[in-house]
Amino acid sequence: MTYIPTSSISLLRQEYEQATDLLRWQPPLTQRFVEAQARPLAEAMVQHTPHVHFSLPDQVVTLEDKGQPQTVPAGYRDQAIGGASLLDRLARTDMRKAIAQRLQELELSSNRAVSIGAKLLRYATASYMVRDLLPAGRSIIYRAEEGEEIPTIPTTTPAARGSAIMASTDAITEEDASDADAGRGELLVPHAEAARKFYLPQWVAFDADDRLLLNSVSEAEAHIASMQRFMEVLHLARAFAPYIVADEQYQQKRYGMLGQLINQGRALARYETQEIINTIKARAAQHDLNRGLSLRVPYFDDQSLSLELTELEVIPAGRIMFVPAFVVKAAHDEQAQVVEDTRLSPSTRRHLLQELKMLEQAFDDGAGQQYQNWWQSVQQLLAEQRPPAQAGSL
């Protein structure tokens, strides 16, 4: 997590309130016009469209001018970024940077009306991304696991009934209705009980025991991707207008989705790790692992908010009989490296270590001693075959 000093937060909140007031001071028609122009700008940045057109309002007002409108010069009103030609598409203009740069140029204009118009568009665009492009979720409270800073475990509260999105097509019966609801009939709410504990239940794929709530892992991966896009839009809005972090809806949506994404991302990683364990055991029973074995163990990085892989070489390529102790040793050795890996956040290291421990314990049914006996035999055999050292050799 990025630490922001209190003084910086105060400055951002002050900027946010100034931008909010600036739009509020405008006449209703100007407000609606600016909000309409903000929509294509926001969608162009989110969808990476190759070109976008927008316009500054004809007139703007500020309190300093005592409500007197200032006219935006006609030459500045219509703006275009990118193009529809083949050459423009091949150039692959970074629309996010291009829009931010164009608005910054307009904000620095010596013409006060142009500068105000650009500031209005920046605020309205960031606000549209946060408030309109992203769905609102449930009121939820997370708690952090012991030793972690990011709250990711949903707590059960009386308000945790119902759903962010009500639909009769996916309703189920709520069995634990209170006595006060007796006589009203069955309460129908969508999504599984485990899903309704989260901010957006429609994107929940695993329960607290890592059981898959969907039909396939590919559906779970699609849900993770949806949550990642949600967070990407929030990050994009923050990069475009840093003061948007002071917006109440930004804080609510970031809190709700960050905890859910990390929780479900870790659950997916543990689920896939268990699938790896099951596959190894099944292939070992068929003697299908005697030509080498390498593993790619997934884990969820809570800094990049993405599923990553760590590679383990269990058995080098060649004709070596599979022994469960090989997996134990590979997992144990990798844990030692992860502990020293400062590239990972402490919470990500903890999560990855838990998965490697899962892998180790799944094959440590007396395999540890088996491995030690085998390794000692190999060492003894190598010592017997080693030629005597010659004088002067190192």
C-alpha positions as CSV (number, residue, x, y, z in Angstrom):
1,M,0.0,0.0,0.0
2,T,1.2,3.5,-0.8
3,Y,1.6,5.7,2.3
4,I,0.3,9.3,1.8
5,P,1.3,11.8,4.4
6,T,-1.5,13.6,6.2
7,S,-0.5,16.9,4.8
8,S,-0.8,15.5,1.3
9,I,-4.2,14.1,2.0
10,S,-5.3,17.5,3.3
11,L,-4.1,19.2,0.1
12,L,-5.8,16.6,-2.1
13,R,-9.1,17.1,-0.2
14,Q,-8.8,20.9,-0.6
15,E,-8.2,20.5,-4.4
16,Y,-11.2,18.1,-4.5
17,E,-13.5,20.5,-2.7
18,Q,-12.4,23.3,-4.9
19,A,-13.1,21.3,-8.1
20,T,-16.5,20.2,-6.7
21,D,-17.4,23.8,-5.9
22,L,-16.2,25.0,-9.3
23,L,-18.7,22.7,-11.1
24,R,-21.5,23.5,-8.6
25,W,-21.1,27.2,-9.3
26,Q,-21.8,26.7,-13.0
27,P,-25.3,27.3,-14.4
28,P,-27.3,24.0,-14.7
29,L,-27.0,24.0,-18.5
30,T,-23.2,24.3,-18.2
31,Q,-23.0,21.5,-15.6
32,R,-25.0,19.2,-17.9
33,F,-22.8,20.1,-20.9
34,V,-19.6,19.4,-19.0
35,E,-20.9,16.1,-17.7
36,A,-21.9,15.1,-21.2
37,Q,-18.4,15.9,-22.6
38,A,-16.8,14.0,-19.8
39,R,-18.4,10.7,-20.8
40,P,-16.6,10.2,-24.1
41,L,-13.3,11.2,-22.5
42,A,-13.7,8.7,-19.7
43,E,-14.7,5.9,-22.1
44,A,-11.8,6.7,-24.4
45,M,-9.3,6.3,-21.6
46,V,-10.9,3.1,-20.3
47,Q,-11.5,1.5,-23.7
48,H,-8.3,2.8,-25.4
49,T,-10.1,4.2,-28.4
50,P,-7.9,5.7,-31.1
51,H,-9.5,9.1,-31.2
52,V,-11.9,11.3,-29.3
53,H,-13.7,14.6,-29.7
54,F,-14.8,16.9,-27.0
55,S,-15.8,20.5,-26.4
56,L,-15.3,23.1,-23.8
57,P,-18.4,25.0,-22.6
58,D,-19.2,28.3,-24.3
59,Q,-19.1,30.2,-21.0
60,V,-17.9,29.5,-17.4
61,V,-18.3,31.4,-14.1
62,T,-16.2,31.7,-10.9
63,L,-17.0,33.2,-7.6
64,E,-14.1,35.6,-8.0
65,D,-15.9,37.1,-10.9
66,K,-19.1,37.4,-8.8
67,G,-21.0,35.1,-11.1
68,Q,-20.2,37.0,-14.3
69,P,-19.8,34.6,-17.1
70,Q,-16.6,34.5,-19.1
71,T,-16.7,33.4,-22.7
72,V,-14.4,30.6,-24.0
73,P,-12.9,31.7,-27.3
74,A,-14.4,29.8,-30.2
75,G,-11.0,28.6,-31.3
76,Y,-10.6,26.6,-28.1
77,R,-14.0,25.1,-27.8
78,D,-13.7,22.1,-30.2
79,Q,-10.9,19.7,-29.3
80,A,-9.8,16.5,-31.1
81,I,-7.2,13.9,-30.0
82,G,-6.0,11.1,-32.2
83,G,-7.5,10.3,-35.6
84,A,-9.4,7.7,-37.5
85,S,-6.8,7.2,-40.3
86,L,-4.7,4.1,-40.7
87,L,-1.6,6.1,-40.0
88,D,-3.1,7.3,-36.7
89,R,-4.1,3.8,-35.7
90,L,-0.6,2.5,-36.5
91,A,0.9,5.2,-34.3
92,R,-1.1,3.8,-31.4
93,T,-1.4,7.0,-29.5
94,D,-1.6,6.5,-25.7
95,M,-5.1,8.0,-25.3
96,R,-4.7,8.3,-21.5
97,K,-1.6,10.3,-21.7
98,A,-2.8,12.3,-24.7
99,I,-6.0,13.4,-22.9
100,A,-4.2,14.3,-19.7
101,Q,-1.6,16.3,-21.6
102,R,-4.2,18.2,-23.7
103,L,-6.2,19.1,-20.6
104,Q,-3.1,20.2,-18.8
105,E,-2.1,22.4,-21.7
106,L,-5.6,24.0,-21.6
107,E,-5.5,24.4,-17.8
108,L,-2.2,26.3,-18.2
109,S,-3.7,28.6,-20.8
110,S,-3.4,32.3,-20.2
111,N,-7.1,32.6,-21.0
112,R,-8.9,32.2,-17.7
113,A,-12.1,30.9,-19.2
114,V,-10.2,28.2,-21.1
115,S,-8.3,27.2,-18.0
116,I,-11.6,26.9,-16.0
117,G,-13.3,24.9,-18.7
118,A,-10.4,22.4,-18.8
119,K,-10.5,22.0,-15.0
120,L,-14.2,21.4,-15.1
121,L,-13.7,18.6,-17.6
122,R,-10.9,17.0,-15.6
123,Y,-13.0,16.8,-12.5
124,A,-16.2,15.7,-14.4
125,T,-14.2,13.0,-16.2
126,A,-12.6,11.5,-13.1
127,S,-16.0,11.7,-11.3
128,Y,-17.8,9.9,-14.1
129,M,-15.2,7.1,-14.1
130,V,-15.7,6.5,-10.3
131,R,-19.4,7.2,-10.0
132,D,-20.9,5.9,-13.2
133,L,-18.6,3.5,-14.9
134,L,-18.3,1.3,-11.8
135,P,-21.2,-0.5,-10.1
136,A,-22.0,0.3,-6.5
137,G,-21.9,-2.5,-4.0
138,R,-23.0,-3.5,-0.6
139,S,-22.2,-1.9,2.7
140,I,-19.4,-4.3,4.0
141,I,-16.8,-4.4,6.6
142,Y,-13.6,-6.4,6.3
143,R,-11.1,-7.4,8.9
144,A,-7.4,-8.0,8.3
145,E,-5.8,-11.3,8.9
146,E,-3.3,-11.4,11.8
147,G,-0.1,-9.8,10.8
148,E,-1.6,-8.0,7.7
149,E,-2.6,-4.5,7.0
150,I,-5.1,-4.9,4.2
151,P,-8.6,-6.0,5.4
152,T,-9.7,-8.9,3.2
153,I,-12.0,-11.1,5.4
154,P,-15.6,-10.1,5.3
155,T,-17.4,-9.8,8.6
156,T,-21.0,-10.9,9.0
157,T,-23.4,-8.1,9.9
158,P,-27.2,-7.8,10.2
159,A,-27.1,-5.5,7.1
160,A,-25.4,-8.2,5.1
161,R,-28.7,-9.6,3.7
162,G,-29.9,-8.8,0.3
163,S,-27.7,-7.9,-2.7
164,A,-26.1,-5.1,-4.6
165,I,-28.0,-6.3,-7.7
166,M,-31.4,-7.8,-7.3
167,A,-32.7,-10.1,-10.0
168,S,-35.5,-12.6,-9.9
169,T,-33.7,-14.9,-12.2
170,D,-31.0,-15.8,-9.7
171,A,-32.9,-15.6,-6.4
172,I,-32.5,-18.3,-3.7
173,T,-34.3,-18.8,-0.5
174,E,-32.9,-17.2,2.7
175,E,-33.2,-19.9,5.3
176,D,-32.0,-17.9,8.4
177,A,-34.8,-15.3,8.4
178,S,-35.3,-13.6,11.8
179,D,-38.4,-14.1,13.9
180,A,-39.5,-10.6,13.0
181,D,-39.9,-11.8,9.4
182,A,-42.1,-14.8,10.4
183,G,-45.3,-14.9,8.5
184,R,-44.1,-12.8,5.6
185,G,-43.1,-15.8,3.5
186,E,-39.7,-16.8,2.2
187,L,-37.1,-14.0,1.6
188,L,-35.6,-14.4,-1.8
189,V,-32.1,-13.1,-2.3
190,P,-29.6,-13.7,-5.2
191,H,-26.2,-15.4,-4.9
192,A,-24.9,-17.9,-2.5
193,E,-24.6,-17.1,1.2
194,A,-20.8,-16.9,1.0
195,A,-21.0,-14.5,-1.9
196,R,-23.4,-12.1,-0.2
197,K,-20.8,-11.3,2.4
198,F,-18.7,-9.4,-0.2
199,Y,-19.0,-6.0,-1.8
200,L,-20.1,-7.3,-5.2
201,P,-21.6,-10.8,-4.8
202,Q,-21.9,-11.3,-8.6
203,W,-18.1,-11.6,-8.8
204,V,-17.5,-14.0,-5.9
205,A,-16.1,-17.4,-7.0
206,F,-15.0,-19.1,-3.8
207,D,-16.3,-19.4,-0.3
208,A,-14.3,-19.2,2.9
209,D,-13.1,-22.8,2.5
210,D,-11.8,-22.2,-1.1
211,R,-14.7,-24.2,-2.5
212,L,-15.6,-23.2,-6.1
213,L,-19.1,-21.6,-6.3
214,L,-19.1,-21.6,-10.1
215,N,-19.2,-24.2,-12.8
216,S,-15.5,-23.9,-13.9
217,V,-12.2,-22.4,-13.0
218,S,-12.4,-20.3,-16.2
219,E,-15.5,-18.6,-14.8
220,A,-13.6,-17.8,-11.6
221,E,-10.8,-16.4,-13.7
222,A,-13.3,-14.2,-15.5
223,H,-14.6,-12.9,-12.2
224,I,-11.1,-12.1,-11.1
225,A,-10.5,-10.2,-14.4
226,S,-13.7,-8.2,-13.8
227,M,-12.5,-7.1,-10.4
228,Q,-9.1,-6.2,-11.8
229,R,-10.7,-4.0,-14.4
230,F,-12.7,-2.4,-11.6
231,M,-9.5,-1.5,-9.7
232,E,-7.8,-0.4,-12.9
233,V,-10.6,2.2,-13.5
234,L,-10.1,3.5,-10.0
235,H,-6.3,3.7,-10.5
236,L,-6.9,5.4,-13.8
237,A,-9.2,8.0,-12.3
238,R,-6.6,8.7,-9.5
239,A,-3.8,9.1,-12.0
240,F,-5.9,11.4,-14.1
241,A,-7.1,13.6,-11.2
242,P,-5.2,12.7,-7.9
243,Y,-7.6,14.6,-5.8
244,I,-10.4,12.1,-6.6
245,V,-9.1,10.0,-3.7
246,A,-11.0,12.4,-1.5
247,D,-14.3,11.4,-3.1
248,E,-16.4,9.4,-0.7
249,Q,-17.6,7.0,-3.4
250,Y,-14.0,6.4,-4.5
251,Q,-13.0,5.4,-1.0
252,Q,-16.1,3.1,-0.6
253,K,-15.5,1.4,-3.9
254,R,-11.8,1.0,-3.4
255,Y,-12.2,-0.4,0.1
256,G,-15.0,-2.8,-1.0
257,M,-13.3,-4.1,-4.1
258,L,-9.7,-4.2,-2.9
259,G,-10.6,-6.5,-0.1
260,Q,-12.8,-8.7,-2.3
261,L,-10.2,-9.0,-5.1
262,I,-7.3,-10.0,-2.8
263,N,-9.5,-12.4,-1.0
264,Q,-10.8,-14.1,-4.1
265,G,-7.4,-13.9,-5.9
266,R,-5.7,-15.8,-3.0
267,A,-8.6,-18.3,-3.0
268,L,-8.1,-19.0,-6.7
269,A,-4.3,-19.4,-6.2
270,R,-4.9,-21.9,-3.3
271,Y,-7.6,-23.7,-5.4
272,E,-5.2,-24.1,-8.3
273,T,-2.4,-25.2,-6.0
274,Q,-4.6,-27.9,-4.6
275,E,-5.4,-29.0,-8.2
276,I,-1.6,-29.2,-8.8
277,I,-1.3,-31.5,-5.7
278,N,-4.1,-33.7,-6.9
279,T,-2.6,-34.0,-10.4
280,I,0.8,-34.9,-9.0
281,K,-0.7,-37.7,-6.9
282,A,-2.7,-39.0,-9.8
283,R,0.2,-39.1,-12.2
284,A,2.5,-40.5,-9.5
285,A,0.1,-43.4,-9.0
286,Q,0.4,-44.1,-12.8
287,H,4.2,-43.8,-12.6
288,D,4.0,-41.0,-15.1
289,L,6.5,-38.6,-13.3
290,N,9.8,-40.5,-13.8
291,R,11.1,-38.2,-16.6
292,G,11.4,-35.0,-14.5
293,L,8.9,-32.6,-12.8
294,S,8.7,-28.8,-12.7
295,L,5.9,-26.9,-11.0
296,R,4.5,-23.4,-11.5
297,V,2.8,-22.6,-8.3
298,P,0.3,-19.6,-8.6
299,Y,0.0,-16.9,-5.9
300,F,-1.8,-13.6,-5.8
301,D,0.4,-10.5,-5.5
302,D,-1.4,-7.8,-3.5
303,Q,0.8,-5.0,-5.0
304,S,0.2,-5.7,-8.7
305,L,-3.2,-7.2,-7.9
306,S,-2.5,-10.1,-10.3
307,L,-2.0,-13.8,-10.2
308,E,1.7,-14.6,-10.5
309,L,3.7,-17.8,-10.7
310,T,6.7,-19.2,-8.9
311,E,8.6,-22.0,-10.5
312,L,10.0,-25.1,-8.7
313,E,12.2,-27.8,-10.3
314,V,11.2,-30.9,-8.4
315,I,13.0,-33.5,-10.5
316,P,15.5,-32.6,-13.2
317,A,14.8,-33.9,-16.7
318,G,15.9,-37.5,-17.1
319,R,15.1,-41.0,-15.9
320,I,14.7,-40.4,-12.2
321,M,12.1,-42.3,-10.2
322,F,9.6,-40.0,-8.6
323,V,9.7,-39.9,-4.8
324,P,7.2,-37.7,-2.8
325,A,10.1,-36.4,-0.8
326,F,11.4,-34.5,-3.9
327,V,8.3,-32.3,-3.7
328,V,8.8,-31.8,0.0
329,K,12.4,-30.7,-0.5
330,A,11.6,-28.4,-3.4
331,A,8.7,-26.7,-1.5
332,H,10.9,-26.3,1.6
333,D,13.8,-24.8,-0.4
334,E,11.5,-22.4,-2.2
335,Q,10.1,-21.2,1.2
336,A,13.6,-20.3,2.3
337,Q,14.0,-18.2,-0.9
338,V,10.6,-16.5,-0.5
339,V,11.4,-15.4,3.1
340,E,14.3,-13.4,1.7
341,D,12.5,-12.0,-1.4
342,T,12.0,-8.3,-0.6
343,R,10.3,-7.7,-3.9
344,L,7.1,-9.2,-2.4
345,S,5.1,-7.4,0.2
346,P,5.0,-9.0,3.6
347,S,1.4,-10.1,3.1
348,T,2.1,-11.6,-0.3
349,R,5.1,-13.5,1.1
350,R,2.9,-14.8,3.9
351,H,0.3,-16.0,1.3
352,L,2.9,-17.7,-0.9
353,L,4.5,-19.4,2.1
354,Q,1.1,-20.8,3.1
355,E,0.7,-22.3,-0.4
356,L,4.2,-23.8,-0.4
357,K,3.5,-25.2,3.0
358,M,0.3,-26.8,1.5
359,L,2.5,-28.4,-1.1
360,E,5.0,-29.6,1.4
361,Q,2.5,-31.1,3.8
362,A,0.6,-32.8,1.0
363,F,3.6,-35.1,0.4
364,D,5.2,-35.2,3.8
365,D,3.6,-38.4,4.9
366,G,6.9,-39.9,6.1
367,A,8.6,-38.7,2.9
368,G,10.9,-36.4,4.7
369,Q,12.8,-39.3,6.4
370,Q,12.5,-41.3,3.2
371,Y,14.3,-38.4,1.4
372,Q,17.0,-38.2,4.0
373,N,17.7,-41.9,3.8
374,W,17.8,-41.7,0.0
375,W,20.1,-38.6,0.0
376,Q,22.5,-40.2,2.4
377,S,22.8,-43.2,0.2
378,V,23.5,-41.0,-2.8
379,Q,26.2,-39.1,-0.9
380,Q,27.8,-42.3,0.2
381,L,27.7,-43.7,-3.3
382,L,29.3,-40.5,-4.7
383,A,32.0,-40.6,-2.1
384,E,32.9,-44.1,-3.0
385,Q,33.1,-43.2,-6.7
386,R,35.0,-40.0,-6.3
387,P,38.7,-40.3,-7.4
388,P,41.3,-39.4,-4.8
389,A,42.6,-35.8,-4.9
390,Q,45.9,-35.2,-6.5
391,A,48.7,-33.2,-5.0
392,G,48.3,-29.5,-5.7
393,S,44.7,-29.8,-6.8
394,L,42.0,-27.6,-5.3
